[in-house]
Amino acid sequence: MPKKIKRKYGLFNFPPDLKPDPGDELVDALTGLFQKPKYSDLTIICGSHTFKVHRCIVCPRSDFFARACDGKFKEASSGIVELHEQPLLVEKMLEYLYTLDYTVCDQLNPVTEDSTKPCPIQPKPADTDDNLTIVTTDGASSDYDTLSFHILMYSLADRLFIRGLKALAKVNVVRELEQRLNAECFPSAVTDIYNSTPPHDRGLRDIAVDTTLSHLAELRRKDESGQAALPNSLLKQIPDYTYDLSVSMINKRTPEWGFSALDFS
């Protein structure tokens, strides 16, 4: 009779410092799928860039991909989905679908034209600035700071119906915007928010308005170069923003006048 092997640790009796975390193990496995497209069954094309992904990962998380793969569209039979989006944004969107997060790092390895998998996931270097380069489908590059990148991720998540990514990008925008109340960043952020979101989507627009009203004196104050973070030119350039500010300011004062904001809606 073979000698019974006595295991030091069973499945449920690991000491606390050695017990594996099932969640971490699952995320590691999904990250491996994201980096190695061996078992992929769906191809996403962005211009000259190709991403090999898995339907069982992207379809349950995105109504856009679910409809493309489940319906009578050609994508369901061909296994190819073409997106007219920035390749780097798509890469980071896919990173979220596989890992529940996306990294924003300055030294990104752009997807090469003959590549069939995303760049390796890597953390943002702590000692670099907040600019990153997005490689467009025509080979040109565009510089975006971290805040703009989160705004664009929010907009992409809205177009692809990825609710979790949209919520995450919104949290990131709130955090970054509070740190960019200066003439160099704030006007660009407001412009990006209002140019990339439809009027009915109040997520980022309300954040822009609330942040403005909470820091109005600071934003209107000119810096050493004579520039203000909230200049009159911005109010003329983005009329929807100016309208939203006006309505929000009126609504905050109407209770003092004995009216409800609903009386003016």
Secondary structure, 3 states (H helix, E strand, C coil): CCCCCCCCCCCCCCCCCCCCCHHHHHHHHHHHHHHCCCCCCEEEEECCEEEEECHHHHHHHCHHHHHHHHCCCHHHHHCEEECCCCHHHHHHHHHHHHHCCCCCCCCCCCCCCCCCCCCCCCCCCCCCCCEEEEECCCCCEEEEEHHHHHHHHHHHHHHCCCHHHHHHHHHHHHHHHCCCCCCCCHHHHHHHHHHHCCCCCCHHHHHHHHHHHHCHHHHHCECCCCCECCCHHHHHHCHHHHHHHHHHHHHHHHHHHCCCHHHHC
